[in-house]
Amino acid sequence: MNIPNKTSIKMLVVLMFLITSSYINAQQENILVSPKEAFKLITNDTNIVILDVRTIKEFNSETGKLKGAILLPVNELDDRIKELDQFKERHIIVYCRTGHRSGIASKILSKHGFKVFNIEGGINRWKEEQLPVLK
């Protein structure tokens, strides 16, 4: 039976720490927030970027959009990520219709080093909670 030496145990502990801290940091960069929490963030921090990842048709539809939102459809996000580099040091609130595509977008953005808040339930839930939209 091989008994690990002290160096091996120390290396294993360090490796476990690095993996755990990387996981925690990744989770912190992609935070799910309720529409009301997002509204508070937008209201209290003028430095936040609002990113709509729906299609252009949805963005211009009767559903409306959030004031100041930038449109960048999720299916174009990987190819156009450089357009957002100017916002790398700011928090981004991302949304879609129901929260599914914004979840995908949040992962892409986090992977590229952005600090992301994802609106739970998308603009549909935002409207259910009677928060303001632009038509």
N, C-alpha and C positions, 0 to 999 in steps of 0.2 A: 504494500500500500504506500503510495507516494503522499507525503505530507508537504503541502505548499510552504515554501520559505517565506520569510517576512517581506521580502521585496515583491514577490508575486502577490501577496495579500494586499500590500499597499497599492500596487498598480491596479488591481481589481477594484479596490475602493475608489481610487481616483477616477477610473473609467466609469464606474457606476454614478459617481457624482456628476461627471461631465454629461453623461446621457440624461440624467434627471434634470439638470439645470437647463440643458438645451430644450428638453420637452416643455419645461415650465415657461421658458422665454418664448417659445413658439406659441404656446397657448395664450400668453399675455399679448401677443401681437395680433391676435385674431379673436376679438371679444364680441360675443353675441349680446346685443342690448335690445330692450323693449323700445317700441316707438316713443313712449314718454321719456325714457332715459335719453334716447337720441335727440329728441326735441330740446331737452334741457342742455345737452352738450352743444347743440347748434346755437341755442339762445345765449349761452354763457361764454362761448369761445368762438370769436370771429375768425380765428385762424384755422378752423376745421374745414376740410374739403369734403364736399358731398358728391358722391359718384353714383350715377344711375347706370346700371349695367343691362337695362332692358333694350329692346330693339328701338330704332328711331320711330317706327310706327306707334309703339306703346308710349314712348316718351312724349309724342305729340298728340296722344289720344285724349279723350274726355276724362280718363282716369286722373290726369294731371301729373304733376311732378313737384319735387321739393324745391323751394326757392333757392336759387344759386347752384343747382345741380349741374354737374358736367356729365354729358352722355358719352359713354364708352361701352358699347355692347360687350358682354362677356365673351362672345365668340371671336372678338377682335382684340381682346385684352392682352394676350401673350404677344401678339405681333406689334401692338402699339404701346407697350408698357413704358417705353422711353419717354412718351409724352407726359407721363406722370412724374418723371424724375425730379422736377422742380418742387414737388410736394413731399419728397422723401422724409423731411424732418417734421412734417405736420401729420396730424391724425386724419384718417380718411373714414368717413361714414359711407358705407356702401349699401345699396338697396336695389331690389328688383320688384317684381309683382308680388311674389309670395315668400321670398326668402331663399328659394332653392338656388337660383343662379347667383345671387349675391354670396351664398355660401361657397360656391365654386370660385367666384371672383376673390373672395377673402383669402382663400388658400393660395391663389396665384399671387395676390398682392403681398401676403406675408412671406411667401417664398422669395420674393424680390426685395424684402427688407422694409416694407411699409408697415405702419402701425394702423391697424384696421379695427373699426367697429362695424359689425354687421347687424342691420335692423331685422329683428326677428319678425317674421310674418310679412315682410316687405311693405309696399305701399298700400296693399289691401288692408293689412292690420292697422297701419298708420291712419287710414281713412276711417276705419271702424272706431278708432279711438278719438275721432273728430279733431284731428290735428290739421293745421293749415296746409293746403296744397295750391299750386298755381295751375290754372286751367289754360 
